[in-house]
């Protein structure tokens, strides 16, 4: 992706004349088109639904139009973050892109995968690239709500109770094995995830900007785990399913750590994003244009989930809003100040896969939520 600030005046003039019809014209596909994510690191193994259309439209649209926003700043920061994360995480380029999207669209992320696929490592490395406060909470079956949000402590000096903030009062909160805590502890996260505040003893405590929850869970182990409430799942922007690496990536992992017995030190990771940078990037993402036909496209996808014969529960309006925000963030990462259908198709599976509940008949047939999402995306007419 080229820096949008280095475009010559003639190219800017041509881009301006074509910008008005950019949403209605479909550029010819190029055999040398790049992958949809356009990452620096090798393509990862994030389990996702392949969009019905190819990635060439996204790549060509990004190169044909000049942006009116300073998106080169975002490109520079994302490239640096990818480079830092690639020092420790092999592959998983899609996951890194999705994490960047979640940060830029101010959303929380649920990482799901079997043990040993670098869920926690990726979250810790990502937090290191953010020059903000970081805390980690290891969820266990005996964890209480006060262990998360804080509690009142009696102060002997003034004979009064004072509120001692819990570990959730941070900028980036890593919740490891989130499904190991019971329902009452999970309920303590409802308010802070949606409203970014804690109400305790009649007082409201606002969270500092930025506030992001990165949660991990193991989908195969059921001993000592609890299913997350639907109200809590709906508060996550993405659920990113992480699969095993490829054979070549596995060999690269072994070669990189063949002489290391100790845990890798992350002191070498430099801070890429400050709180001010994130605020500026989110302001830029808000200015990314999304046309009415794209908004209707998002609404139609969500509406289809509510009327599907194999779905007991479809997407909520929060799902539509999450799809819109994530699409704008992905467009900004790709260097465009407008959203195209390919942006929606890329983020839709990760926005919807944890919000849908299948009917018992569909589960007996072995149908997955990803299969239904792919079917819905293929059925809804793509705006031109």
Secondary structure as GFF3:
##gff-version 3
##sequence-region A 1 384
A	DSSP	three_ten_helix	4	6	.	.	.	ID=ss1
A	DSSP	alpha_helix	9	19	.	.	.	ID=ss2
A	DSSP	beta_strand	46	47	.	.	.	ID=ss3
A	DSSP	alpha_helix	56	64	.	.	.	ID=ss4
A	DSSP	alpha_helix	71	86	.	.	.	ID=ss5
A	DSSP	alpha_helix	93	104	.	.	.	ID=ss6
A	DSSP	beta_strand	108	112	.	.	.	ID=ss7
A	DSSP	alpha_helix	119	129	.	.	.	ID=ss8
A	DSSP	beta_strand	134	138	.	.	.	ID=ss9
A	DSSP	alpha_helix	146	149	.	.	.	ID=ss10
A	DSSP	beta_strand	150	155	.	.	.	ID=ss11
A	DSSP	beta_strand	160	165	.	.	.	ID=ss12
A	DSSP	beta_strand	172	176	.	.	.	ID=ss13
A	DSSP	three_ten_helix	178	180	.	.	.	ID=ss14
A	DSSP	alpha_helix	183	187	.	.	.	ID=ss15
A	DSSP	alpha_helix	190	195	.	.	.	ID=ss16
A	DSSP	beta_strand	197	200	.	.	.	ID=ss17
A	DSSP	beta_strand	203	206	.	.	.	ID=ss18
A	DSSP	beta_strand	212	217	.	.	.	ID=ss19
A	DSSP	alpha_helix	230	233	.	.	.	ID=ss20
A	DSSP	beta_strand	236	242	.	.	.	ID=ss21
A	DSSP	alpha_helix	247	256	.	.	.	ID=ss22
A	DSSP	alpha_helix	275	286	.	.	.	ID=ss23
A	DSSP	alpha_helix	292	306	.	.	.	ID=ss24
A	DSSP	beta_strand	311	313	.	.	.	ID=ss25
A	DSSP	alpha_helix	317	333	.	.	.	ID=ss26
A	DSSP	alpha_helix	341	352	.	.	.	ID=ss27
A	DSSP	beta_strand	357	358	.	.	.	ID=ss28
A	DSSP	alpha_helix	360	364	.	.	.	ID=ss29
A	DSSP	alpha_helix	369	379	.	.	.	ID=ss30
###
